[in-house]
Amino acid sequence: MSGFVAFVLAALLLVPALLVAIPVHEMGHAAAAYFQGDRSVRYFGYFKPDPRRFLDPLGVIAVFIALVGWGRRVPVQPNRINTMRQKLLHELGGPAANLLVAIALGTLWRAFTAMGMDSTFTLSAGVIGALLYAIVFLNLSIFAFQLLPIPGLDGWQIVETLFRSRNPRFFMDVSVRRREVWLGLIVIVFLFQIFQGANLLALVMSPLFTPASLISLGICEGYGIPGLAGLHPCLLSGR
């Protein structure tokens, strides 16, 4: 019975976590655009705390399957965000927002832990700590995942901003074949798990996730839904 309770709680705690982490990410992009002169993001309501505006169905599903996720990109005015510096700051706004929220809530989680309130997936006061941890973890996960140089993610947008002028045809071809690229990457991750017994996604996220987690939580640990999904993107582990 306790295993079933842990499964249910671990899954349910991801709901408030994604309702925080995904909107925070997209609102970070909106804030970066706004402070660089694009007032349209405020006019169209991208600072309102309405998760429905930001949630993408596939991005939500990815949270429960792979413990990473994404939302609907906030549209900006190209005539306002057009220089390389502006584009880079705009792309970094989302991950930066996730990291700041993770540090703030991670500090609160550390205070709870110091008072003896350990995080547990049980029907006890420890579930409050588990909720905080889930929110912090997903913010850190989205922070690290979004900075990967994969088409459609912020990391790729940064690479494209820096190098598109040197080889525009290459970036155009990648954009056209984005679905095929994602399908190929999913197959590679799946085969790597089978033949190497390790999560390739966790390995490539760990250089970003590990230091961010140590700063936010003082430890680097993963998150898992027992019997369903798990992600441990840590180069170091343990308290």
C-alpha angles and dihedrals in degrees: 000000000000090000091054091048090050090050093050095044094046089053096042094049089060089066097068088036093059091041086061105033101046097046090043090055095050093041087054089059089047092051092049090052093045095052089050093057106275103125093170092087090065094042091054093049103253092142094057114105094239109132092195090071092058107033120103114198094225091045090054092049089050089058091062096039103040105006092241127098152167140206140213109297116246109240116232134190110262091209090059099040102042112117122086092246093050093048093048093049090047093053093045092050094080099050090041091055091051091050094049092050090047091052093048096047092037089060089053091048090051090052091052090049092049089055090056098258100135119194112251136166091229135105093266141092087281089076088074090062090045090054092052090047092050091052092047093045094051092048089052092045093052090044092056096037095050092054092059112110094245121133110264095025127099092251091060091046088055092050090047092049091053100042110020093098090059096052112009093164092060093052091045091053092049091050092051092048097041094123092052090049091052092047090051092049092050090052091049092050090048094049092045089055091050099046102030100030092226137106107250092194090057091049095053093043095048099083088062100030098049100059092039091052093047090052094047103037106013088237137061115229135146135231132238145179103219111249094001117057142349139177126190107173096172131129086191127030141188134050 
